């Protein structure tokens, strides 16, 4: 019997957006606390601004952005939009898989080349993407549970190591001109762009999860950055993966090192993030080829292959598409506005006909 | 396409002449030795009393059917008058019916009915006088409990029906009985609460059962795959139970039950992942203790699946994660063992499965010896010989014992435990994490009849968490009128 339930809740969308931020935190390096906080704040503000057309469109009309375009502007327009989303989602997923695999190979899988981790991660990503967008969103509850468990374990056993005087207000640095090249923005932009397709399974309350997720990201990322610099101090800029190092250092007196929990959480969050992008690409592919079954498998396979090729050949195509600001502006701003325009035009045409 | 010879009798009508009917019956059934045909004369009319030996109660056939017929005295009786009198003025059995086709007549005979054929009438009268040997109602073998009922289902579907009816004395409890499968014509009963379950769900289940193309059904396992969801999943979207009280509780929650003749295991659908951690005793204990036990089961699931794999991964790839004194002890113990930790674990679990299978298949009188032999071989001799290490044996024993807490998930825990050991041994914590993500995705993707298997955790249903995260008291639990249709994201029925 085919799966009937297409429900995606506000909480699930908020957690999925947070999963992208978690992937950023586990794989990013920070030069300066103030700069990192500025980057986070500016990324959140810019993404919140870019998300306005998406939230507005999906609150008025039911379905994904491509569904709405298809309904009001015709199938060919929907196909063009779907192609644009696919060309963005697949490189983003490839980049997420790659950066996490580099982290995993360096810290938790000694002696193994990152492309091996890419293939292993990719196999699971292919399976998860093939199950559909709804399944990926349902995994969010366990992600949230594991996050709470991890935070609880650290709070219980590591609190003594963080003395309050170390957490001092850091002066925010000026916002850099090109915030898109690195930092939180590309992750957040990819997350919110996926909501353009996820909204196809969403109810009205679900769209509120977009801003709930963005707010949670701001609070969570700032808190984690502050804690990292509180624990590592001047050593933070020297670390390739400061969050992992901060956790290990903070728990050095514990009988058991709990960073394994954090690593498991990072694997799950990066898999959820990459799989969501691939599943959304698969759903967009379904718009182009309606009879194609298991489209998520094809898009995720493409992402995995792209990721492995980028890693082996050291080309940065995936990273460049992921980091560029142009794609999010087009996909979050122009395409939804085009959908609104098409809907308004279709509405006027219908009104004229009635008259 | 021409029907096979064995099934051509099904639509064959009864004839008026008694001799021809008896010839037809002998032709259809062949020279089978358990067919009993007794010619009798009732009020001067030739009749025949037919039944299968061992299927009917000889006493009931004699006292309640044969004797009243033999003592019958109707003036100027002919075949038609006799038939009318028997049908309208005599109650020879509570379950009586008329049949005109040989397929139905034979099915009745094989269900323990006695059939009367009257010369000159092309309709047979069937009387329910079942007397075949049945097992008495006993405590279920697989679902033990402390404070609940000790009655379990038996192999007779009608007895099971009465066990449910006795507990739910409401006119809204409905049963739908019909035979399925080509050869065995096994009786199945679909039971449901009319005000709690969407009619379309019931119709869907009945349609699937009637559409089965199986030749025979000898257990619930034959039917289960056809009632389970379409997507391939390690976890099943239907559950089985031997307990009528559990069945009643599930029916109240808007599920459908399927009772199958010949097996005490009834099917309940659709089911949720969280139900595997609930037992009947939870509702007999105080809430605080029930919650404690429930979390013990959640921990047991984690230990059963991941503990050996995490141990292997930590010892082989991440020794820094284990405290130094413990690491020294483990290293000392592992020095003697010649094999890699991963292969030690695999060997232990394979041996455990062999001993467990042997214990199940052997007669009960000998089964105890298997435990002793298994314990000696694995527990003592293997460690003394240095084949396996004590820490690995301890970890495996904890994992296996934890899996006993969840018998309904035993298959999945066994397979995933082995997978976790292989993943941990090959890829360390990275492999364990990937496997965990795969298992989670498998659970989240499963869905049956429009109900996500991970409900009420995901999609989150706050109202239903009162019986998942905690166990509310009955003042709240018993009055909330919960049905699975109310779960968030459920798309059941109409």
HADDOCK unambig.tbl for C-alpha pairs under 7 A between the chains (distance, minus, plus):
assign (segid A and resid 1 and name CA) (segid B and resid 229 and name CA) 5.25 0.50 0.50
assign (segid A and resid 1 and name CA) (segid B and resid 230 and name CA) 4.27 0.50 0.50
assign (segid A and resid 2 and name CA) (segid B and resid 230 and name CA) 6.12 0.50 0.50
assign (segid A and resid 3 and name CA) (segid B and resid 447 and name CA) 6.04 0.50 0.50
assign (segid A and resid 3 and name CA) (segid B and resid 450 and name CA) 6.29 0.50 0.50
assign (segid A and resid 4 and name CA) (segid B and resid 450 and name CA) 4.93 0.50 0.50
assign (segid A and resid 4 and name CA) (segid B and resid 491 and name CA) 6.37 0.50 0.50
assign (segid A and resid 5 and name CA) (segid B and resid 450 and name CA) 5.42 0.50 0.50
assign (segid A and resid 5 and name CA) (segid B and resid 451 and name CA) 6.79 0.50 0.50
assign (segid A and resid 5 and name CA) (segid B and resid 452 and name CA) 6.87 0.50 0.50
assign (segid A and resid 5 and name CA) (segid B and resid 489 and name CA) 6.04 0.50 0.50
assign (segid A and resid 5 and name CA) (segid B and resid 490 and name CA) 6.23 0.50 0.50
assign (segid A and resid 5 and name CA) (segid B and resid 491 and name CA) 5.47 0.50 0.50
assign (segid A and resid 7 and name CA) (segid B and resid 489 and name CA) 4.99 0.50 0.50
assign (segid A and resid 9 and name CA) (segid B and resid 459 and name CA) 6.92 0.50 0.50
assign (segid A and resid 108 and name CA) (segid B and resid 430 and name CA) 6.77 0.50 0.50
assign (segid A and resid 109 and name CA) (segid B and resid 427 and name CA) 6.87 0.50 0.50
assign (segid A and resid 109 and name CA) (segid B and resid 428 and name CA) 6.97 0.50 0.50
assign (segid A and resid 109 and name CA) (segid B and resid 430 and name CA) 6.98 0.50 0.50
assign (segid A and resid 121 and name CA) (segid B and resid 434 and name CA) 6.97 0.50 0.50
assign (segid A and resid 124 and name CA) (segid B and resid 434 and name CA) 6.84 0.50 0.50
assign (segid A and resid 124 and name CA) (segid B and resid 438 and name CA) 6.27 0.50 0.50
assign (segid A and resid 128 and name CA) (segid B and resid 441 and name CA) 6.04 0.50 0.50
assign (segid A and resid 131 and name CA) (segid B and resid 445 and name CA) 6.09 0.50 0.50
assign (segid A and resid 135 and name CA) (segid B and resid 441 and name CA) 6.79 0.50 0.50
assign (segid A and resid 135 and name CA) (segid B and resid 444 and name CA) 5.48 0.50 0.50
assign (segid A and resid 135 and name CA) (segid B and resid 445 and name CA) 5.07 0.50 0.50
assign (segid A and resid 138 and name CA) (segid B and resid 444 and name CA) 5.96 0.50 0.50
assign (segid A and resid 138 and name CA) (segid B and resid 458 and name CA) 5.24 0.50 0.50
assign (segid A and resid 138 and name CA) (segid B and resid 459 and name CA) 6.25 0.50 0.50
assign (segid A and resid 139 and name CA) (segid B and resid 440 and name CA) 6.80 0.50 0.50
assign (segid A and resid 139 and name CA) (segid B and resid 441 and name CA) 6.64 0.50 0.50
assign (segid A and resid 139 and name CA) (segid B and resid 444 and name CA) 6.37 0.50 0.50
assign (segid A and resid 141 and name CA) (segid B and resid 457 and name CA) 6.76 0.50 0.50
assign (segid A and resid 141 and name CA) (segid B and resid 458 and name CA) 5.95 0.50 0.50
assign (segid A and resid 255 and name CA) (segid B and resid 323 and name CA) 4.91 0.50 0.50
assign (segid A and resid 256 and name CA) (segid B and resid 321 and name CA) 5.52 0.50 0.50
assign (segid A and resid 256 and name CA) (segid B and resid 322 and name CA) 5.18 0.50 0.50
assign (segid A and resid 256 and name CA) (segid B and resid 323 and name CA) 5.50 0.50 0.50
assign (segid A and resid 257 and name CA) (segid B and resid 321 and name CA) 4.56 0.50 0.50
assign (segid A and resid 257 and name CA) (segid B and resid 322 and name CA) 6.72 0.50 0.50
assign (segid A and resid 264 and name CA) (segid B and resid 433 and name CA) 5.27 0.50 0.50
assign (segid A and resid 267 and name CA) (segid B and resid 433 and name CA) 6.45 0.50 0.50
assign (segid A and resid 268 and name CA) (segid B and resid 437 and name CA) 6.09 0.50 0.50
